[in-house]
Structure formats: C-alpha cells, structure tokens
Amino acid sequence: MMIASDVALSPGAYIEIRRGQQTVIGRVVWQRERFSGVRTQDVIDVEALLREPRLQQPAQRRNPDMNPSPVAMPANDRIAIEINAARRIERSQAISSRLQFSALCLFGLVAAIAIAMQVAQMLGNPMQQLDSALSLDKPQTTALVD
C-alpha cells in the first residue's frame, strides 16, 4: 500500500494506520519524499477501509500571516494534493517505462541492422568471386598442371 505522511517514515519501521474502527499494521519498505510503501501483515479490505468514517480530529489553529503548511490545510485539500502528486508520479513512471522500451527497441533495431550488414559483407565477397568464376561471358582458361 502506498501512503502519504507529513512525517518521514524510514524503511524498516513498523506502523499502525487507523481509520475509524479499521486498523492496518505494516512495515515501511520504501520511502520517497512524503510517500511510503507499506507491506501489510494482513490482506487489506479496501472497500471496508474506504467506507469507514474518519474519526474527528481536533481543529488546528491557523495563523493568517503564515502560509498554510500541509498539516494546517483542511483534510480534503491535503488529500486532493496528495492524489494529484500520486497521479503525477504514476504518469512519470509510465512515460519513463515507454521511453525505456523505445530506447531498447531502437538499440535492438540498430544492432540487427549492423549484424545484417556485416553478414552481407562477409558473404558478398565469396559470392562475387564465385560469380566471376562461373561467368559464361568470359572465356575460361584452365591450366593443367602435370
């Protein structure tokens, strides 16, 4: 499961995630910026987790002079930002996968053309010699050696 957290989670750390009455226990396996990958000990029932209502959080104080930090943002705004960030990451990974595949295909095509040219050159010289030796246009002289 991928989660976003305001606190940096280090790989190897065990975490407990609660939503309403649902509890998910897992271990952080990777971390990049605010996002972390968690391997859970049990299978997650996503539908039940999404249906579970959130518990009310105490209202956070806001200072109008300061820019709102991600922690001070309303939960819906923070979720929207995190969803957009996750989508951008997925798009970037998809684009990089396509570019990597294209580069690999191009490399394979260039290698195949180079090999074909080498084979054609290697087989071309003996074939020219055979063609000239078997040509009927020229009178052939044969030398007999005693």
MIDOSE-1310 file (N, C-alpha, C; in nm, 2 decimals, decimal comma, always signed):
residues 146
mmia	+0,09/-0,11/+0,00/+0,00/+0,00/+0,00/+0,09/+0,12/+0,00; +0,05/+0,23/-0,08/+0,13/+0,35/-0,07/+0,05/+0,45/+0,01; +0,12/+0,52/+0,10/+0,06/+0,62/+0,19/+0,14/+0,75/+0,18; +0,08/+0,86/+0,21/+0,14/+0,99/+0,22/+0,14/+1,03/+0,36
sdva	+0,25/+1,08/+0,41/+0,26/+1,12/+0,55/+0,34/+1,25/+0,56; +0,29/+1,33/+0,66/+0,37/+1,45/+0,69/+0,50/+1,42/+0,76; +0,51/+1,31/+0,82/+0,63/+1,27/+0,89/+0,71/+1,17/+0,80; +0,84/+1,19/+0,79/+0,92/+1,10/+0,71/+0,92/+0,96/+0,78
lspg	+0,88/+0,86/+0,70/+0,89/+0,72/+0,76/+1,01/+0,65/+0,70; +1,09/+0,59/+0,79/+1,21/+0,53/+0,74/+1,18/+0,38/+0,70; +1,24/+0,33/+0,60/+1,22/+0,19/+0,56/+1,26/+0,10/+0,68; +1,18/+0,00/+0,70/+1,21/-0,10/+0,81/+1,12/-0,07/+0,93
ayie	+1,06/+0,05/+0,94/+0,98/+0,09/+1,05/+0,85/+0,02/+1,05; +0,79/-0,02/+1,16/+0,66/-0,07/+1,17/+0,56/+0,04/+1,20; +0,45/+0,04/+1,13/+0,35/+0,14/+1,15/+0,21/+0,08/+1,17; +0,12/+0,16/+1,24/-0,01/+0,12/+1,26/-0,10/+0,24/+1,20
irrg	-0,19/+0,20/+1,11/-0,28/+0,30/+1,05/-0,42/+0,27/+1,09; -0,48/+0,38/+1,14/-0,62/+0,36/+1,18/-0,71/+0,45/+1,10; -0,83/+0,40/+1,07/-0,93/+0,48/+1,01/-1,06/+0,43/+1,07; -1,12/+0,51/+1,15/-1,24/+0,46/+1,23/-1,21/+0,35/+1,31
qqtv	-1,28/+0,24/+1,29/-1,25/+0,11/+1,37/-1,15/+0,02/+1,30; -1,11/+0,05/+1,18/-1,02/-0,03/+1,10/-0,88/+0,00/+1,14; -0,80/-0,10/+1,15/-0,66/-0,09/+1,19/-0,57/-0,17/+1,09; -0,47/-0,11/+1,03/-0,38/-0,17/+0,94/-0,24/-0,17/+1,00
igrv	-0,18/-0,28/+1,01/-0,04/-0,28/+1,06/+0,05/-0,33/+0,95; +0,16/-0,26/+0,94/+0,25/-0,29/+0,83/+0,39/-0,24/+0,85; +0,48/-0,27/+0,76/+0,62/-0,23/+0,77/+0,66/-0,15/+0,64; +0,72/-0,04/+0,66/+0,76/+0,05/+0,56/+0,88/-0,02/+0,48
vwqr	+0,86/-0,03/+0,34/+0,96/-0,10/+0,26/+1,03/+0,00/+0,17; +0,97/+0,12/+0,14/+1,04/+0,22/+0,07/+0,98/+0,36/+0,11; +1,06/+0,46/+0,08/+1,02/+0,60/+0,11/+1,07/+0,70/+0,01; +0,99/+0,78/-0,04/+1,03/+0,89/-0,14/+0,95/+1,01/-0,11
erfs	+1,02/+1,12/-0,06/+0,95/+1,24/-0,02/+0,85/+1,21/+0,08; +0,72/+1,25/+0,06/+0,61/+1,23/+0,16/+0,55/+1,09/+0,14; +0,59/+1,02/+0,04/+0,52/+0,89/+0,01/+0,60/+0,77/+0,06; +0,53/+0,67/+0,11/+0,60/+0,55/+0,16/+0,52/+0,43/+0,11
gvrt	+0,59/+0,32/+0,08/+0,53/+0,19/+0,05/+0,53/+0,11/+0,18; +0,41/+0,05/+0,21/+0,40/-0,03/+0,33/+0,35/-0,17/+0,29; +0,42/-0,27/+0,34/+0,38/-0,41/+0,33/+0,31/-0,45/+0,45; +0,18/-0,49/+0,43/+0,10/-0,52/+0,55/+0,10/-0,66/+0,59
qdvi	+0,07/-0,69/+0,71/+0,08/-0,83/+0,76/-0,05/-0,91/+0,72; -0,16/-0,84/+0,69/-0,28/-0,90/+0,65/-0,33/-0,84/+0,52; -0,42/-0,91/+0,46/-0,49/-0,86/+0,34/-0,58/-0,74/+0,37; -0,57/-0,64/+0,30/-0,65/-0,52/+0,32/-0,78/-0,52/+0,25
dvea	-0,89/-0,50/+0,32/-1,02/-0,49/+0,26/-1,04/-0,35/+0,22; -1,01/-0,31/+0,10/-1,01/-0,17/+0,06/-1,15/-0,11/+0,07; -1,25/-0,18/+0,03/-1,39/-0,13/+0,03/-1,43/-0,10/+0,18; -1,40/-0,19/+0,27/-1,43/-0,16/+0,41/-1,35/-0,04/+0,47
llre	-1,23/-0,03/+0,42/-1,14/+0,08/+0,47/-1,20/+0,21/+0,42; -1,24/+0,22/+0,29/-1,29/+0,34/+0,24/-1,43/+0,38/+0,29; -1,51/+0,28/+0,33/-1,65/+0,30/+0,38/-1,64/+0,35/+0,52; -1,53/+0,32/+0,59/-1,52/+0,35/+0,73/-1,51/+0,50/+0,75
prlq	-1,60/+0,56/+0,84/-1,59/+0,71/+0,86/-1,47/+0,74/+0,93; -1,41/+0,86/+0,91/-1,30/+0,91/+0,98/-1,34/+0,96/+1,12; -1,25/+0,94/+1,21/-1,27/+1,00/+1,34/-1,24/+1,15/+1,34; -1,32/+1,23/+1,41/-1,30/+1,37/+1,41/-1,17/+1,41/+1,47
qpaq	-1,09/+1,49/+1,41/-0,96/+1,54/+1,45/-0,99/+1,68/+1,52; -0,91/+1,71/+1,62/-0,93/+1,84/+1,69/-0,89/+1,95/+1,59; -0,96/+2,06/+1,59/-0,94/+2,18/+1,50/-0,80/+2,23/+1,53; -0,72/+2,26/+1,42/-0,59/+2,31/+1,43/-0,59/+2,46/+1,42
rrnp	-0,51/+2,53/+1,50/-0,50/+2,67/+1,50/-0,43/+2,72/+1,37; -0,48/+2,83/+1,31/-0,42/+2,88/+1,19/-0,37/+3,02/+1,22; -0,26/+3,06/+1,17/-0,21/+3,19/+1,18/-0,23/+3,26/+1,04; -0,31/+3,36/+1,03/-0,34/+3,42/+0,89/-0,22/+3,48/+0,83
dmnp	-0,11/+3,52/+0,91/+0,00/+3,58/+0,85/+0,10/+3,48/+0,78; +0,09/+3,35/+0,82/+0,18/+3,25/+0,76/+0,11/+3,17/+0,65; +0,19/+3,12/+0,56/+0,14/+3,04/+0,45/+0,10/+2,91/+0,52; -0,02/+2,85/+0,47/-0,06/+2,73/+0,53/+0,03/+2,61/+0,50
spva	+0,07/+2,54/+0,60/+0,16/+2,42/+0,58/+0,06/+2,31/+0,55; +0,12/+2,20/+0,49/+0,03/+2,08/+0,46/-0,04/+2,03/+0,58; +0,01/+2,04/+0,70/-0,05/+2,00/+0,82/-0,17/+2,08/+0,86; -0,16/+2,22/+0,83/-0,27/+2,31/+0,87/-0,38/+2,31/+0,76
mpan	-0,36/+2,25/+0,65/-0,46/+2,25/+0,54/-0,58/+2,16/+0,58; -0,70/+2,20/+0,53/-0,81/+2,10/+0,56/-0,78/+1,97/+0,50; -0,83/+1,87/+0,55/-0,80/+1,73/+0,51/-0,84/+1,71/+0,37; -0,95/+1,76/+0,32/-0,99/+1,74/+0,18/-0,89/+1,80/+0,08
dria	-0,84/+1,92/+0,12/-0,74/+1,99/+0,03/-0,61/+1,90/+0,03; -0,57/+1,86/+0,15/-0,44/+1,78/+0,16/-0,46/+1,65/+0,08; -0,57/+1,59/+0,09/-0,59/+1,46/+0,01/-0,59/+1,49/-0,14; -0,65/+1,60/-0,18/-0,65/+1,63/-0,32/-0,51/+1,65/-0,37
iein	-0,43/+1,72/-0,29/-0,29/+1,75/-0,33/-0,21/+1,62/-0,34; -0,23/+1,53/-0,24/-0,16/+1,40/-0,24/-0,21/+1,31/-0,36; -0,33/+1,31/-0,39/-0,38/+1,24/-0,51/-0,32/+1,29/-0,63; -0,32/+1,42/-0,65/-0,25/+1,48/-0,77/-0,11/+1,44/-0,78
aarr	-0,04/+1,45/-0,66/+0,10/+1,41/-0,66/+0,12/+1,26/-0,70; +0,04/+1,18/-0,65/+0,05/+1,03/-0,68/+0,02/+1,01/-0,83; -0,08/+1,08/-0,88/-0,10/+1,07/-1,03/+0,01/+1,12/-1,11; +0,08/+1,23/-1,07/+0,19/+1,27/-1,15/+0,31/+1,17/-1,14
iers	+0,33/+1,11/-1,02/+0,43/+1,01/-1,01/+0,40/+0,89/-1,10; +0,27/+0,84/-1,11/+0,23/+0,73/-1,19/+0,25/+0,77/-1,34; +0,22/+0,89/-1,38/+0,23/+0,93/-1,52/+0,38/+0,94/-1,55; +0,47/+0,99/-1,46/+0,61/+0,99/-1,49/+0,67/+0,85/-1,50
qais	+0,62/+0,76/-1,42/+0,67/+0,62/-1,43/+0,63/+0,56/-1,56; +0,50/+0,59/-1,60/+0,45/+0,53/-1,73/+0,53/+0,59/-1,85; +0,56/+0,72/-1,84/+0,64/+0,78/-1,95/+0,78/+0,72/-1,95; +0,84/+0,71/-1,84/+0,98/+0,66/-1,83/+0,98/+0,51/-1,88
srlq	+0,88/+0,43/-1,85/+0,87/+0,30/-1,90/+0,86/+0,29/-2,05; +0,78/+0,38/-2,11/+0,77/+0,38/-2,25/+0,90/+0,43/-2,32; +0,96/+0,53/-2,26/+1,09/+0,57/-2,32/+1,20/+0,47/-2,31; +1,20/+0,40/-2,20/+1,30/+0,29/-2,18/+1,27/+0,18/-2,28
fsal	+1,14/+0,14/-2,30/+1,11/+0,04/-2,40/+1,15/+0,08/-2,54; +1,12/+0,21/-2,57/+1,15/+0,26/-2,71/+1,30/+0,26/-2,73; +1,38/+0,30/-2,63/+1,52/+0,30/-2,64/+1,58/+0,16/-2,66; +1,52/+0,07/-2,59/+1,56/-0,07/-2,60/+1,53/-0,12/-2,74
clfg	+1,41/-0,09/-2,79/+1,37/-0,13/-2,93/+1,47/-0,07/-3,03; +1,50/+0,06/-3,02/+1,58/+0,13/-3,11/+1,72/+0,07/-3,11; +1,77/+0,04/-2,99/+1,90/-0,03/-2,98/+1,90/-0,16/-3,05; +1,80/-0,24/-3,03/+1,79/-0,37/-3,09/+1,78/-0,36/-3,24
lvaa	+1,71/-0,26/-3,29/+1,70/-0,24/-3,44/+1,83/-0,20/-3,50; +1,91/-0,11/-3,43/+2,04/-0,07/-3,48/+2,13/-0,19/-3,48; +2,13/-0,27/-3,37/+2,22/-0,39/-3,36/+2,18/-0,49/-3,47; +2,06/-0,51/-3,50/+2,02/-0,61/-3,61/+2,06/-0,56/-3,74
iaia	+2,05/-0,43/-3,77/+2,10/-0,37/-3,90/+2,25/-0,39/-3,91; +2,32/-0,36/-3,80/+2,47/-0,37/-3,81/+2,51/-0,52/-3,83; +2,44/-0,61/-3,77/+2,48/-0,75/-3,79/+2,44/-0,80/-3,93; +2,33/-0,75/-3,98/+2,29/-0,78/-4,12/+2,39/-0,73/-4,22
mqva	+2,44/-0,61/-4,20/+2,54/-0,55/-4,29/+2,67/-0,63/-4,28; +2,71/-0,67/-4,16/+2,83/-0,75/-4,15/+2,82/-0,88/-4,22; +2,71/-0,95/-4,20/+2,69/-1,08/-4,27/+2,68/-1,06/-4,42; +2,62/-0,96/-4,47/+2,61/-0,94/-4,61/+2,75/-0,91/-4,67
qmlg	+2,83/-0,84/-4,60/+2,97/-0,81/-4,64/+3,05/-0,94/-4,64; +3,04/-1,02/-4,54/+3,12/-1,14/-4,53/+3,08/-1,24/-4,64; +2,95/-1,25/-4,67/+2,91/-1,34/-4,77/+2,91/-1,28/-4,91; +2,92/-1,15/-4,92/+2,93/-1,09/-5,05/+3,06/-1,11/-5,13
npmq	+3,17/-1,10/-5,06/+3,30/-1,12/-5,13/+3,31/-1,26/-5,19; +3,29/-1,37/-5,12/+3,30/-1,50/-5,18/+3,20/-1,52/-5,29; +3,08/-1,46/-5,27/+2,98/-1,48/-5,38/+3,02/-1,41/-5,51; +3,09/-1,29/-5,49/+3,14/-1,22/-5,61/+3,24/-1,31/-5,68
qlds	+3,33/-1,37/-5,61/+3,44/-1,45/-5,66/+3,38/-1,57/-5,73; +3,27/-1,63/-5,67/+3,21/-1,75/-5,73/+3,14/-1,70/-5,86; +3,07/-1,59/-5,86/+3,00/-1,54/-5,97/+3,10/-1,51/-6,09; +3,21/-1,45/-6,06/+3,31/-1,42/-6,17/+3,37/-1,55/-6,22
alsl	+3,39/-1,65/-6,13/+3,45/-1,78/-6,18/+3,35/-1,86/-6,26; +3,22/-1,85/-6,24/+3,12/-1,92/-6,31/+3,06/-1,85/-6,43; +3,11/-1,73/-6,45/+3,05/-1,64/-6,55/+3,07/-1,71/-6,69; +2,97/-1,70/-6,78/+2,98/-1,76/-6,91/+3,02/-1,66/-7,01
dkpq	+3,03/-1,53/-6,98/+3,06/-1,43/-7,07/+3,21/-1,43/-7,10; +3,30/-1,47/-7,01/+3,44/-1,47/-7,03/+3,49/-1,61/-7,08; +3,58/-1,61/-7,17/+3,64/-1,74/-7,20/+3,73/-1,78/-7,08; +3,71/-1,90/-7,05/+3,78/-1,96/-6,93/+3,90/-2,03/-6,98
ttal	+4,01/-2,01/-6,91/+4,13/-2,08/-6,94/+4,16/-2,17/-6,82; +4,19/-2,28/-6,86/+4,23/-2,38/-6,75/+4,37/-2,42/-6,77; +4,44/-2,42/-6,66/+4,58/-2,46/-6,67/+4,59/-2,59/-6,61; +4,65/-2,68/-6,69/+4,67/-2,82/-6,65/+4,81/-2,83/-6,59
vd	+4,82/-2,88/-6,48/+4,95/-2,90/-6,42/+4,98/-3,05/-6,43; +5,10/-3,07/-6,48/+5,14/-3,21/-6,49/+5,21/-3,26/-6,36
